[in-house]
Amino acid sequence: MSSAKKIFDSIFSKKTLKYMCTTHFWGPVSNFGIPIAAVMDLKKNPELISGPMTGSLILYSLVFMKYAVAVTPKNYLLFGCHFVNEIAQLTQGFRWVKFHYSEDKKKEASAVTA
């Protein structure tokens, strides 16, 4: 049996197809829109970032990463989705803090008021 046939058979096995018809699969797949949007937003102007929303999404992803591995069976796809989102949101949070609280921003604000 060729290796390509083995791979094809494992991808289209009854077990894999049964898994793909569960919420354990489709929940994380549909949820991947959040980290995809966050990664795409990394190129946008940091002035557009909402600090409170970014903080909420950081906490949200932390909680769901924990519960993705607390359930039986462990949902590594959901964990991966929230891991990617966690990294993207932490990056956005860093950009937000840097934009609003950096020394350059303080200098600009004092120059405007002077």
C-alpha positions in Angstrom: 0.0 0.0 0.0 1.4 3.4 -1.0 1.9 6.1 1.5 -0.4 8.4 -0.4 -3.2 5.8 -0.2 -2.5 5.5 3.6 -2.8 9.2 4.0 -6.0 9.3 1.9 -7.5 6.4 3.9 -6.8 8.1 7.2 -8.2 11.4 6.1 -11.4 9.8 4.8 -11.8 7.2 7.5 -15.1 6.8 9.3 -13.5 8.1 12.5 -12.3 11.3 10.9 -15.6 11.9 9.0 -17.5 11.3 12.2 -15.3 13.8 14.1 -15.9 16.4 11.3 -19.6 16.2 11.9 -19.4 17.3 15.6 -19.5 20.6 17.4 -16.1 19.6 18.8 -14.8 20.3 15.3 -17.1 23.0 13.9 -17.1 25.1 17.0 -13.4 25.9 16.8 -13.4 26.1 13.0 -16.1 28.8 13.1 -14.4 30.5 16.0 -11.2 31.0 14.0 -12.7 34.1 12.5 -11.7 36.0 15.7 -7.9 35.3 15.6 -7.9 35.7 11.8 -9.4 39.2 12.2 -7.0 40.0 15.1 -4.0 39.0 13.0 -5.2 41.0 10.1 -5.7 44.0 12.4 -2.0 44.0 13.4 -1.2 46.2 10.4 -3.8 48.8 11.2 -3.3 52.1 13.0 -3.0 51.5 16.7 -5.3 54.5 17.3 -8.2 52.2 16.2 -7.5 49.6 18.9 -10.0 49.4 21.7 -8.1 48.8 25.0 -11.1 47.5 26.9 -12.1 45.1 24.1 -8.6 43.9 23.7 -8.3 43.2 27.4 -11.6 41.3 27.3 -10.4 39.2 24.4 -7.2 38.4 26.2 -9.1 37.1 29.2 -11.7 35.3 27.0 -9.0 33.4 25.2 -7.1 32.5 28.4 -10.3 31.0 29.9 -11.2 29.0 26.8 -7.6 27.7 26.4 -8.0 26.3 29.9 -11.4 24.7 29.2 -10.3 23.4 25.8 -8.0 21.0 27.6 -10.2 20.4 30.6 -13.0 18.7 28.7 -13.0 15.1 27.6 -11.8 14.5 25.0 -9.4 17.4 25.0 -10.2 19.8 22.2 -6.8 20.8 20.8 -8.3 22.5 17.8 -10.2 24.9 20.1 -7.0 25.3 22.2 -5.0 26.3 19.0 -7.7 28.8 18.0 -7.5 30.5 21.3 -3.7 30.3 21.5 -3.4 32.2 18.2 -6.0 34.7 19.4 -4.1 35.1 22.7 -0.9 36.0 21.0 -2.6 38.3 18.5 -4.5 40.1 21.3 -1.5 40.4 23.5 0.3 42.0 20.6 -2.6 44.4 20.0 -2.6 45.2 23.8 1.1 46.0 23.6 0.5 48.3 20.6 -2.4 50.0 22.4 -0.3 50.6 25.5 2.6 51.8 23.5 0.4 54.2 21.5 -1.4 55.7 24.4 1.3 55.7 27.1 4.7 56.0 25.3 7.0 59.0 25.9 6.5 60.2 22.3 2.8 60.5 22.9 3.3 62.4 26.1 5.6 64.8 24.4 3.1 65.4 21.6 0.3 66.0 24.1 2.4 68.5 26.1 3.5 70.3 22.8 -0.2 70.7 21.8 -1.2 72.2 25.1 1.8 74.5 25.3 
